[in-house]
Amino acid sequence: MLDKLNAMTFRQICTVKNNQVVITLPPNFENQKQVTVVIDDVVDSRTQKLAQLREASIDPLFLADIEEIHKDFDSIDNETV
């Protein structure tokens, strides 16, 4: 087992196929007898955020909020410092 000072980290996003993941470790892991694997269901956050922005652009409540903020700042937009 590696101690914390000699621990190596390898991070890779893998494709799940038939409910299985195959990981090929890099050469510097060659003599390791044991590794810790953490499974995290990665969601493509950028794609998800873009989809949410598209939805917001037609959401009446969101658009009403934006209009309210716009009206709140209308009075100070023309002020000079």
C-alpha atoms as one frame of an Amber mdcrd trajectory, in Angstrom:
protein
   0.000   0.000   0.000   1.303   3.474  -0.832   1.671   5.952   1.960   0.159
   9.395   1.482   3.510  10.954   0.579   4.048   8.516  -2.296   0.429   8.307
  -3.447  -0.190   8.687  -7.163  -3.376  10.051  -8.644  -4.799   9.143 -12.017
  -8.093  10.620 -13.130  -9.950   9.481 -16.205 -13.506   9.824 -17.460 -14.630
   6.414 -18.726 -17.460   5.271 -20.932 -19.886   2.801 -19.371 -20.672  -0.093
 -21.703 -22.919  -2.975 -20.659 -22.829  -1.586 -17.123 -19.034  -2.049 -17.012
 -16.010   0.221 -17.021 -12.556  -0.836 -18.204  -9.604   1.196 -16.934  -6.103
   0.862 -18.325  -3.696   2.196 -15.745  -0.661   4.246 -16.775   2.821   2.672
 -16.555   3.676   4.294 -13.222   0.995   2.096 -11.599   2.569  -1.091 -12.954
   3.891  -2.456  -9.644   0.846  -1.539  -7.584  -1.055  -4.402  -5.998  -4.042
  -2.297  -5.014  -5.675   1.007  -6.046  -8.733   2.871  -4.841 -11.445   3.426
  -7.427 -14.091   6.092  -6.854 -17.142   6.030  -9.112 -18.798   9.378  -9.786
 -21.666   9.647 -12.234 -20.272  12.495 -14.275 -22.782  14.742 -15.951 -21.549
  16.919 -18.753 -22.066  20.095 -16.766 -21.414  22.421 -19.703 -24.045  20.732
 -21.872 -26.449  20.671 -18.942 -25.881  24.375 -18.193 -26.402  25.338 -21.834
 -29.677  23.407 -21.888 -30.790  25.213 -18.725 -29.914  28.581 -20.283 -31.999
  27.712 -23.349 -34.922  26.811 -21.091 -34.504  30.025 -19.069 -34.653  32.141
 -22.214 -38.323  31.207 -22.623 -39.272  30.769 -18.945 -41.904  33.435 -18.032
 -40.889  33.620 -14.353 -37.196  34.023 -15.199 -37.969  36.668 -17.818 -40.174
  38.541 -15.314 -37.319  38.509 -12.796 -34.906  39.899 -15.388 -37.380  42.644
 -16.301 -37.819  43.557 -12.619 -34.037  43.809 -12.145 -33.794  45.898 -15.310
 -36.432  48.327 -13.977 -34.636  48.538 -10.605 -31.462  49.705 -12.308 -33.075
  51.982 -14.923 -32.970  54.981 -12.594 -29.244  54.718 -11.923 -28.113  53.732
 -15.406 -27.983  57.360 -16.495 -26.230  58.675 -13.384 -22.605  59.755 -13.536
 -20.120  59.159 -10.786
